[in-house]
Amino acid sequence: MGKSTLDPRGTQYCSDQTVIKRLRNPLRKVPGPWYAGWTNLPLKLAVISGRRIHHVHALHRKYGPLVRIAPNEIAVNDLKSFKQIHGISSGFCKDKWYASSVILDREGVFNMVDTKAHASRRRLLARPFSKTYLREHWEGEVRVKVSFAISAMSNELHSRGTTDVLKWWTLMASDISSQLMFGDSFHTLEHEYSKGKWYRKRALNSWGRLPPSSHPSFQGAFGNDMWLLDYGKAAVRNMKAAGGGKNVFANIMAEAEKGESIDDLDIQVEATNLIVAGTDTTAITLTYLVWAVMSHTQVRRQLEEEVRALSEDYKDVDLERLPYLNAVLDETLRLYGAAPGALPRAVPPSGATLNDCFLPGGTTVTTQSYSLHRDPNLFPSPEILMPERWTSKDQPYSISENGRAAYSPFGAGSRTCLGIHLAYLELRLAAVEFFRNVSHEAVLAPSATDACMEQENFFLIAPAGHKCEIALKQ
């Protein structure tokens, strides 16, 4: 057999063509580090080390609102471009990145790229996730889970001297999500952790790496997502069974008969996606809310005074009227919203001009609320927790109309999180119960340091220490 040889002239030609192509790329005019035009390796390393939001934010601070972060990817951080990208009918469709999160070869509302298909599915799911519907049908169920979590947290605080709020918020959010989506709770609050009642979350990043679970007691619970998908079949069974456990999909088929297209597999996929989306997001936000408020004595005192003035039979509609509670929630979501990372979109085929720079069609553009929410032109003293910015007017720190337009902890435009009203329902009820019944007898534990609570980013954020402990006040 003769030796295989490689013609060096051919290799040189390919190399030369690659260099020429890179040097002629229209994106070469976009500011950024020199390597971004040649490799995405630094970005990948930031992704798998949980540092993507910090990596991109540092590049924005160095290079400005438009930064090339990879050969075909541009990070964007100015309000005008943000509106242009995420505006309804903008033409910027979800990037192919979202295809990596498709399960069972069936798209759900989260990862649908086609705008018409997404609009149709979202209309179908909108009613059971409306504020009115959730309050009428699910507020009582949510309150039961919240009360259980608060009692368990308080009991552990007194028996052990410390308790991990991240653990309890995660169990609570898991039980709420599973009850609403599947019609059958995982009952993790009763058992703290029960094998077969938890799932490993997939990393929604381009390498498909599984991140550490937000709490270490859940690590290694499952080797894949098939258990969760199998459990998702319960959503279909309960939806159809007259005597089955009700879920948010109970009236979906009736609505579908009016013209919308959805089948059993769609329901299974949507239920699975929504429980993944609705558990850690709520738990992480509540965890950072507790840590942030308990780190600021005056904020804590004012919040406790407001929520303790409520009557015993308060409803969520009453909580929505509390100015300081909602200011604290908004400020927590600004600084510690659970999904502050990249929202990749594809530039329309005809191209687009952002920040006076033309980008060819097919270029990936990403925005991240982590950076937008820390823009001092939009949020004065952006790193400081200041609920008053949401309630005060005509002050140097008051939030402007541009700041409100940039505020996007639940996404933006037609892709705003479907579960936003459920999230606020849980956040309000849980925060009120914690600061009525637990906070007065607790302080942050010595372990709840800035380093422990640094934001680790695998699509969602989580405390780098994977816990947030409070201790019994002495």
Sequence and secondary structure as in RCSB ss.txt:
>XXXX:A:sequence
MGKSTLDPRGTQYCSDQTVIKRLRNPLRKVPGPWYAGWTNLPLKLAVISGRRIHHVHALHRKYGPLVRIAPNEIA
VNDLKSFKQIHGISSGFCKDKWYASSVILDREGVFNMVDTKAHASRRRLLARPFSKTYLREHWEGEVRVKVSFAI
SAMSNELHSRGTTDVLKWWTLMASDISSQLMFGDSFHTLEHEYSKGKWYRKRALNSWGRLPPSSHPSFQGAFGND
MWLLDYGKAAVRNMKAAGGGKNVFANIMAEAEKGESIDDLDIQVEATNLIVAGTDTTAITLTYLVWAVMSHTQVR
RQLEEEVRALSEDYKDVDLERLPYLNAVLDETLRLYGAAPGALPRAVPPSGATLNDCFLPGGTTVTTQSYSLHRD
PNLFPSPEILMPERWTSKDQPYSISENGRAAYSPFGAGSRTCLGIHLAYLELRLAAVEFFRNVSHEAVLAPSATD
ACMEQENFFLIAPAGHKCEIALKQ
>XXXX:A:secstr
       HHHHHHHHHHHHHHHHH GGGGS   GGGGT  HHHHHHHHTTBHHHHHHHHHHHH SEEEEETTEEE
E  HHHHHHHHSTT S EE GGGGGG BTTB  TTT  SHHHHHHHHHHHHGGGSHHHHHHHTHHHHHHHHHHHH
HHHHHHHHHHSEEEHHHHHHHHHHHHHHHHHHSS   HHHHSS TTS       STT      SSGGGTTS SSS
HHHHHHHHHHHHHHH TTS   TTTTHHHHHTTT    HHHHHHHHHHHHHHHHHHHHHHHHHHHHHHHT HHHH
HHHHHHHHTS TT  HHHHTT HHHHHHHHHHHHHH S  SEEEEE  TT EEETTEEE TT EEEEEHHHHTT 
TTTSSSTTS  GGGGT  SSTTS  HHHHHH  TT  GGGS TTHHHHHHHHHHHHHHHHHHTGGGEEE TT  T
TTTSEEESSSEEETTS  EEEE  
